[in-house]
Amino acid sequence: MHVPRRSLRRKLALTPPRAGPSRRRRPYKRSSGRMARQSLDRDLKLLGHPEDEAQRTFVFKDEDHTLGNSLRHVLMQDARTDFCGYSMPHPSEPVVHVRLQTTGEPAVTVMNDGLKNLADICDTLAAKLNAQGATADWPRRAGGGDDES
């Protein structure tokens, strides 16, 4: 049976939207067996069971392996860390999941300390490079022979 396009458009325009659950994911917080999702900021999500503060998964948006591996290394140096690992769910999505399990201290506290330590390391490295007069073209100048003078 052939249905003219015009009548199909009318039918679709008059049909009310289907009722049902929204497909959009919303943050939820329950004390049951489900994971609690808290959106701290647009760039960071915190996943984990609300009753167990020693285990959390931190989701950093707009980040890649650089932050994931560096942060994992710094957190593993902390004596309060039992396990720390990171993953990127999909290569085309710039999201890093950092899983942190501690010896009993809240994972958020250990993560904050790890981020501060990583920032201190970066500041120290930048200060040392600046003290040596390193610039953006430093490797080319130091290598010699490739100068256009």
C-alpha positions as CSV (number, residue, x, y, z in Angstrom):
1,M,0.0,0.0,0.0
2,H,1.4,3.4,-1.0
3,V,1.1,6.2,1.4
4,P,1.6,9.7,0.0
5,R,4.3,11.7,1.7
6,R,1.9,14.5,2.6
7,S,-0.5,12.3,4.6
8,L,2.5,10.6,6.3
9,R,3.8,14.0,7.4
10,R,0.4,14.9,8.8
11,K,0.2,11.6,10.6
12,L,3.6,12.1,12.2
13,A,2.8,15.7,13.1
14,L,-0.4,14.7,14.9
15,T,1.1,11.8,16.7
16,P,2.0,12.7,20.3
17,P,5.5,11.8,21.4
18,R,5.9,8.4,23.0
19,A,5.8,8.3,26.7
20,G,8.5,6.5,28.5
21,P,11.8,6.9,30.3
22,S,14.1,9.5,29.0
23,R,17.2,8.3,27.2
24,R,19.3,11.0,28.6
25,R,21.5,9.9,31.5
26,R,20.9,11.8,34.7
27,P,23.0,11.9,37.9
28,Y,21.5,9.6,40.5
29,K,22.2,9.0,44.1
30,R,20.9,5.9,45.8
31,S,21.9,4.0,48.8
32,S,21.1,0.6,47.2
33,G,23.6,-1.5,45.2
34,R,23.7,1.1,42.4
35,M,26.7,3.3,41.9
36,A,26.2,6.9,42.9
37,R,27.0,9.5,40.4
38,Q,27.8,13.0,41.5
39,S,28.6,15.8,39.0
40,L,31.1,18.0,40.7
41,D,31.9,20.1,37.7
42,R,31.5,19.9,34.0
43,D,35.0,18.5,33.6
44,L,34.9,16.0,36.5
45,K,32.5,13.3,37.6
46,L,32.8,11.2,40.7
47,L,31.6,7.6,40.5
48,G,31.4,5.1,43.3
49,H,29.2,3.6,46.0
50,P,28.2,6.3,48.5
51,E,28.8,4.2,51.5
52,D,32.4,3.2,50.6
53,E,34.5,6.3,50.5
54,A,37.7,4.4,50.1
55,Q,36.9,3.4,46.4
56,R,36.1,5.9,43.7
57,T,36.3,6.4,40.0
58,F,37.1,9.9,38.8
59,V,36.1,10.8,35.3
60,F,38.1,13.7,33.8
61,K,36.7,15.3,30.6
62,D,39.0,16.8,27.9
63,E,42.0,14.8,29.1
64,D,44.1,12.0,27.7
65,H,46.9,9.6,28.6
66,T,49.2,12.4,29.7
67,L,47.2,13.2,32.8
68,G,46.0,9.6,33.3
69,N,49.4,8.0,33.4
70,S,51.1,10.9,35.3
71,L,48.4,10.9,37.9
72,R,48.4,7.1,38.3
73,H,52.2,7.2,38.8
74,V,51.9,9.9,41.5
75,L,49.0,8.2,43.3
76,M,50.8,4.8,43.3
77,Q,53.7,6.5,45.2
78,D,51.3,7.4,48.0
79,A,51.4,4.9,50.9
80,R,47.6,5.3,51.4
81,T,46.9,3.9,47.9
82,D,46.0,0.2,47.4
83,F,45.2,0.3,43.7
84,C,45.2,3.0,41.1
85,G,44.6,2.6,37.4
86,Y,43.3,4.6,34.5
87,S,41.5,3.9,31.2
88,M,40.2,5.7,28.2
89,P,36.8,4.2,27.2
90,H,37.2,5.1,23.5
91,P,40.1,6.7,21.6
92,S,37.9,9.3,19.9
93,E,36.4,10.5,23.2
94,P,38.7,12.7,25.4
95,V,37.7,11.2,28.7
96,V,40.0,9.5,31.3
97,H,38.6,7.3,34.0
98,V,41.0,7.0,37.1
99,R,40.1,4.3,39.5
100,L,41.4,4.8,43.1
101,Q,41.2,2.4,46.0
102,T,42.8,3.4,49.3
103,T,43.7,1.7,52.5
104,G,40.8,3.3,54.3
105,E,41.2,7.0,53.9
106,P,38.6,8.8,51.7
107,A,39.6,8.5,48.0
108,V,38.7,12.1,47.4
109,T,41.3,13.2,50.0
110,V,44.0,11.0,48.5
111,M,43.1,12.3,44.9
112,N,43.3,15.9,46.0
113,D,46.8,15.3,47.6
114,G,47.9,13.5,44.4
115,L,46.7,16.3,42.2
116,K,48.6,18.8,44.4
117,N,51.8,16.6,44.2
118,L,51.5,16.4,40.5
119,A,51.1,20.2,40.2
120,D,54.2,20.7,42.4
121,I,56.2,18.4,40.2
122,C,55.1,20.3,37.1
123,D,56.0,23.6,38.8
124,T,59.4,22.3,39.9
125,L,60.1,21.1,36.4
126,A,59.1,24.4,34.8
127,A,61.3,26.3,37.3
128,K,64.3,24.2,36.4
129,L,63.8,24.6,32.7
130,N,63.3,28.4,33.1
131,A,66.5,28.6,35.2
132,Q,68.5,27.0,32.4
133,G,67.0,29.4,29.8
134,A,64.9,26.8,28.1
135,T,62.4,28.2,25.6
136,A,60.0,26.7,23.1
137,D,62.8,26.2,20.5
138,W,65.3,25.0,23.1
139,P,65.9,21.5,21.6
140,R,66.7,22.9,18.2
141,R,69.2,25.4,19.7
142,A,70.8,22.8,21.9
143,G,71.3,20.3,19.1
144,G,73.4,22.8,17.0
145,G,74.1,22.5,13.3
146,D,70.5,23.3,12.3
147,D,70.6,27.0,13.0
148,E,69.8,29.2,10.0
149,S,72.4,31.9,10.9
